[in-house]
Amino acid sequence: MKHYYDVHPDDTIALSSSQLRERFLITDLFGAGQIALAGWDVDRTVLGGIVPTADPLPLEAPAALGCAGFCDRRELGIINLGGAGAVKVGNATYQLDPHDGLYLGRGEADPVFHSADAADPARFYLLSYPAHCTHPTRHIVFADLAGVELGAAETANARSLYKYIAPGLVESCQLVMGYTVIKPGSVWNTLPPHTHPRRSEVYCYDGPEGDGVIMHLMGRPDATRHLVVRSGEAVLSPPWSIHAGAGSAAYGFVWGMGGENQDFADMDPTPLAALQ
């Protein structure tokens, strides 16, 4: 598991593009037949990607967690960004079609990941935080979710937001997780940008395909920086940093948060006039 450390907001001003990428951008998450994990100091975040092909892939606790099972002290959110697959947890097997999700509570057995077709494998995105108690494991079917319509075509940020793990839907200790799809003709994933002083966030971009890119804005509102991000890459967004992005073509993204408050609306908006 590769480790990422917290960074003081003032320090980002002097970082080069390559240094920003080393500290905030996670690449190579979805290698065929591989498990990739990353740990981040902020909120004790663990994220990763799993792409089983012909053989199933079990998720075991990396040594850095200091425990026998991955969920011994953690909760885990999973969203499938690839072809059809399944996750076996103990004696239960959950079928995850594209964009389906799964929540595993503290104390669950190590999950084993499968693809229905090795030629079109599942691409499981994982996000995990420490858990102080146990909530029931839940299968989240994308087709059953009610999307929330946000933004407008006039401001190029019309989008559909789907909550997977959130209070009143699927209960958790601190994990909040979902998926957003940008509507045709729009490019911005959120505008105006905002910060989350009481929790951190991780973005995992799903598209654009081919040579498409996302221009992801980050940094302090008065000293913004940017990352060039491609499909299947994840951005670490500290509580002090804005986050917003514009894509060169159609895309979606998984958003996930951990911290002291699970209220989705708990954010501090940054007026566009304040950005520098």
Stockholm file with secondary structure:
# STOCKHOLM 1.0

chainA/1-276         MKHYYDVHPDDTIALSSSQLRERFLITDLFGAGQIALAGWDVDRTVLGGIVPTADPLPLEAPAALGCAGFCDRRELGIINLGGAGAVKVGNATYQLDPHDGLYLGRGEADPVFHSADAADPARFYLLSYPAHCTHPTRHIVFADLAGVELGAAETANARSLYKYIAPGLVESCQLVMGYTVIKPGSVWNTLPPHTHPRRSEVYCYDGPEGDGVIMHLMGRPDATRHLVVRSGEAVLSPPWSIHAGAGSAAYGFVWGMGGENQDFADMDPTPLAALQ
#=GR chainA/1-276 SS CEEECCCCGGGGGGCCHHHHHHHHEECCCCCTTCEEEEEETGGGEEEEEECCCSSCEECCCCGGGCSSSTTSSEEEEEEECSSCEEEEETTEEEEECTTCEEEECTTCCCCEEEESCTTSCCCEEEEEEECSSCCCCEEECGGGCCCEEESCGGGTCCEEEEEEEBTTTBCCSSCEEEEEEECTTCCBSSSSCEECTTEEEEEEEECCCTTCCEEEEEEETTEEEEEEECTTCEEEECTTSCBEEEESSCCEEEEEEEESCCCTTCCEECCGGGCC
#=GC SS_cons         CEEECCCCGGGGGGCCHHHHHHHHEECCCCCTTCEEEEEETGGGEEEEEECCCSSCEECCCCGGGCSSSTTSSEEEEEEECSSCEEEEETTEEEEECTTCEEEECTTCCCCEEEESCTTSCCCEEEEEEECSSCCCCEEECGGGCCCEEESCGGGTCCEEEEEEEBTTTBCCSSCEEEEEEECTTCCBSSSSCEECTTEEEEEEEECCCTTCCEEEEEEETTEEEEEEECTTCEEEECTTSCBEEEESSCCEEEEEEEESCCCTTCCEECCGGGCC
//
